Amino acid sequence: MKRIIAVFLFLFLVGCGGGTQYQDVNKAEGSREWGPKEIKSTSEKMVGSLYTFLKEEWKKPAFIQVKKFQNRTSEHIDTGMLMDEIRTKLIQKRIKFIDDTLDAETIKEIEKGQTGLIDADSAIPVGEMKSPNFYLTGDIRENKRYVSGKEIQYLKVTLTLYNLKTRVLEWQDEQEFLKSSKTTNISF
């Protein structure tokens, strides 16, 4: 009897909780909130534009470090997700990025190698670390209006490539979205 109850309980729990379905992120439709469609569209445009600039105009080695990328909208937007996608796609195209989050650990390894305790063939030599020659920065801004019972949201994503040596903004591009959503009339 206990087995029968356990089987029915198991089947009930499986039947109630099995509603997850996966979709193709590249076919995501737009929604009221910032989502996969905006991330994919923005990263595609920015990666293409920045890669073209670096390969056809800059034509020198680029070592890019991602700096502040701010969300200046009223909506919660994970800017790190967008920047990670842009960085990943550029790295896949062999563009180099500098990440200094592990510098302290790297310096400790270099110091250990100088003590003679580490095999000289595997010790990290002094002077091999690279400095960035570019900062990649940007922001997301919005303007909201209400027209004829609809919320009109204009979003603008701007990315800028800043040359550390000259302080010149070498590249900048934008991606725009104009969203229209029906507003709800809820009153208490």
C-alpha positions in Angstrom: 0.0 0.0 0.0 2.8 2.4 0.8 4.4 1.7 -2.5 1.2 2.5 -4.4 0.9 5.8 -2.5 4.5 6.6 -3.2 4.0 5.9 -6.9 0.9 8.1 -7.1 2.7 10.8 -5.2 5.7 10.7 -7.5 3.4 10.8 -10.6 1.5 13.7 -9.2 4.7 15.7 -8.5 6.1 14.9 -11.9 2.9 15.9 -13.6 2.6 19.2 -11.8 6.2 20.3 -12.2 7.1 19.4 -15.8 6.1 22.6 -17.6 9.5 23.9 -18.6 10.2 24.3 -22.4 13.3 25.6 -24.1 13.1 27.9 -27.0 15.7 29.1 -29.5 17.1 32.3 -28.1 17.9 33.6 -31.6 14.2 33.5 -32.4 13.1 35.4 -29.3 10.3 37.9 -29.8 10.3 41.3 -28.3 8.6 42.0 -25.0 7.8 44.9 -22.8 11.0 44.3 -20.8 14.6 44.2 -22.0 15.4 40.6 -23.0 17.1 38.2 -25.4 15.9 40.0 -28.6 17.5 43.3 -27.5 20.7 41.6 -26.3 21.2 39.6 -29.5 20.4 42.5 -31.7 22.7 44.9 -29.9 25.6 42.5 -29.6 25.3 41.6 -33.3 25.5 45.2 -34.4 28.2 46.3 -32.0 30.5 43.3 -32.6 30.2 43.8 -36.4 30.9 47.5 -36.2 33.7 47.3 -33.7 35.4 44.4 -35.4 35.3 46.3 -38.7 36.8 49.3 -37.1 39.7 47.3 -35.5 40.5 45.3 -38.6 40.0 47.9 -41.4 40.8 51.2 -39.7 42.9 50.6 -36.6 45.0 47.8 -38.1 47.2 47.5 -35.0 47.0 45.1 -32.0 44.2 46.1 -29.7 44.1 45.2 -26.0 40.7 46.2 -24.8 39.5 46.4 -21.2 35.8 46.7 -20.4 35.0 49.5 -18.1 31.8 51.0 -16.7 28.7 50.1 -18.7 25.8 51.8 -17.1 22.1 51.2 -17.1 20.5 54.6 -17.0 16.9 53.3 -17.5 14.1 52.8 -15.0 14.2 49.1 -15.9 16.4 46.5 -14.4 18.9 45.5 -17.1 21.8 43.2 -16.5 24.5 45.1 -18.4 27.0 42.4 -17.6 25.1 39.9 -19.7 25.2 42.2 -22.8 28.9 43.0 -22.3 29.8 39.3 -21.8 28.1 38.4 -25.1 29.9 41.2 -26.9 33.3 40.3 -25.4 32.8 36.6 -26.1 31.9 37.2 -29.8 34.9 39.5 -30.2 37.3 37.0 -28.5 36.0 34.4 -30.9 37.1 36.7 -33.7 40.6 36.9 -32.0 40.3 40.4 -30.5 42.2 40.5 -27.2 40.8 41.7 -23.9 42.5 42.6 -20.7 41.1 41.4 -17.4 42.8 42.6 -14.3 40.6 40.8 -11.8 43.3 38.2 -11.1 46.3 40.5 -11.1 47.1 40.0 -7.4 47.2 36.2 -7.8 49.3 36.5 -11.0 51.8 38.7 -9.2 52.1 36.2 -6.4 52.8 33.5 -9.0 55.5 35.7 -10.6 57.1 36.3 -7.2 57.0 32.6 -6.4 58.8 31.9 -9.7 61.6 34.4 -8.7 62.3 32.5 -5.5 63.7 29.5 -7.3 61.0 27.2 -5.8 59.2 26.9 -9.2 60.7 25.1 -12.2 62.2 27.8 -14.4 60.5 26.4 -17.5 57.0 26.9 -16.0 57.7 30.0 -14.0 55.9 33.1 -15.2 58.5 35.6 -16.3 58.4 39.3 -15.3 57.3 41.8 -17.9 54.9 39.6 -19.9 51.6 41.1 -18.7 49.8 43.4 -21.2 48.3 46.8 -20.5 45.1 47.8 -22.3 45.3 50.4 -25.0 41.6 50.8 -25.2 38.7 51.0 -22.7 35.3 49.9 -23.9 32.5 51.8 -22.1 28.9 52.7 -22.7 25.4 53.0 -21.4 21.8 52.3 -22.0 19.3 55.2 -21.8 15.6 55.5 -22.2 12.9 58.0 -22.9 9.3 57.0 -22.0 6.1 58.7 -23.3 2.5 57.8 -23.0 0.4 58.4 -26.2 -3.2 57.3 -26.7 -3.2 54.6 -24.1 0.2 53.3 -25.1 3.6 53.4 -23.4 6.2 54.4 -26.0 9.7 53.5 -24.8 12.8 54.7 -26.8 15.9 52.8 -25.7 19.4 53.7 -26.9 22.5 51.6 -26.3 25.8 53.4 -26.9 29.3 51.9 -26.8 32.5 53.9 -27.0 36.1 52.8 -27.5 38.5 55.2 -25.7 42.2 55.3 -26.6 44.2 55.4 -23.3 47.3 56.8 -24.9 45.7 59.8 -26.8 42.4 60.1 -24.9 40.7 60.1 -28.3 37.3 58.4 -28.7 38.3 56.2 -31.6 35.0 54.4 -32.2 31.4 54.8 -31.1 28.2 53.1 -32.2 24.5 53.0 -31.2 21.6 50.6 -31.2 18.1 51.9 -30.9 14.8 50.3 -29.9 11.4 51.8 -30.0 8.8 49.8 -28.1 5.1 50.3 -27.9 3.0 48.6 -25.2 -0.6 49.0 -24.3 -1.0 50.4 -20.8 -3.4 48.9 -18.3 -6.0 51.0 -16.5 -6.0 49.6 -13.0 -7.4 51.8 -10.2 -8.2 51.1 -6.5 
